[in-house]
Amino acid sequence: MKMRVMAYWKIVMLRLVDNLALHLLTSMKNLVNEEMEAEVFKEFMGGNRGGLERFLEESTVVANKREKRKNLKMFLLK
């Protein structure tokens, strides 16, 4: 009996580990898809400043980079 258990013990342990890994993946997927989606949507659409306007607003860093590229392009075209 002990020999049979020892022969299949590695397989049993691998299945337990695989089952645990699949459970963790499913739990994380559910967390991201169901629970965090509602939080992101609430932040995006609601809020005191208006998430959509804030999302579409251009940051100063991006504006500065665009201005530098525009100036460089004008310099190279001359």
matplotlib code that plots the C-alpha trace (Angstrom):
import matplotlib.pyplot as plt

x = [0.0, 2.8, 4.5, 1.3, 0.9, 4.6, 4.2, 1.3, 2.4, 4.3, 1.3, -1.0, 1.2, 1.5, -2.3, -2.7, -0.2, -1.9, -5.3, -4.1, -2.5, -5.7, -7.7, -5.4, -5.6, -9.4, -9.6, -7.4, -9.3, -12.6, -11.1, -9.9, -13.0, -15.8, -14.6, -12.0, -14.0, -16.7, -14.1, -12.4, -15.8, -16.8, -13.5, -13.7, -17.2, -17.8, -15.7, -15.6, -13.7, -15.2, -13.1, -13.8, -12.6, -9.6, -8.8, -9.0, -7.1, -3.5, -0.7, 2.0, 4.7, 3.1, 2.4, 6.1, 7.3, 5.0, 6.2, 9.8, 9.2, 7.3, 10.3, 12.7, 10.7, 10.6, 14.3, 15.0, 12.7, 14.6]
y = [0.0, 2.4, 1.8, 2.7, 5.9, 6.8, 6.1, 8.6, 11.1, 13.3, 13.4, 14.2, 17.1, 18.5, 18.4, 20.2, 22.9, 23.3, 23.5, 26.2, 28.2, 28.0, 29.1, 32.1, 33.1, 32.9, 34.9, 37.6, 37.7, 38.1, 40.8, 42.8, 42.3, 42.7, 44.6, 46.9, 47.7, 49.3, 51.4, 52.5, 53.4, 55.3, 57.2, 57.8, 59.1, 60.6, 62.5, 66.1, 67.4, 65.2, 62.2, 62.4, 66.0, 65.2, 62.2, 64.2, 67.1, 67.3, 67.3, 70.0, 67.5, 66.2, 69.8, 70.7, 67.6, 68.4, 72.0, 70.9, 68.4, 71.1, 73.5, 70.8, 70.0, 73.6, 73.9, 70.8, 72.0, 75.3]
z = [0.0, 0.9, -2.4, -4.3, -2.4, -2.9, -6.6, -7.1, -4.5, -7.0, -9.3, -6.4, -5.3, -8.8, -9.2, -5.9, -6.9, -10.3, -8.7, -6.3, -9.2, -11.2, -8.2, -7.7, -11.4, -11.3, -8.1, -9.5, -12.8, -10.9, -8.7, -11.7, -13.9, -11.4, -8.3, -9.7, -12.8, -10.7, -8.9, -12.1, -13.7, -10.6, -10.6, -14.4, -14.6, -11.2, -8.8, -7.8, -10.8, -13.5, -14.4, -18.1, -18.4, -16.3, -18.4, -21.7, -20.3, -21.6, -19.0, -19.1, -19.7, -22.8, -24.0, -23.5, -25.4, -28.3, -28.4, -28.4, -31.2, -33.2, -32.8, -33.8, -36.8, -37.8, -37.3, -39.4, -42.2, -42.6]

ax = plt.figure().add_subplot(projection="3d")
ax.plot(x, y, z, "-o")
ax.set_aspect("equal")
plt.show()
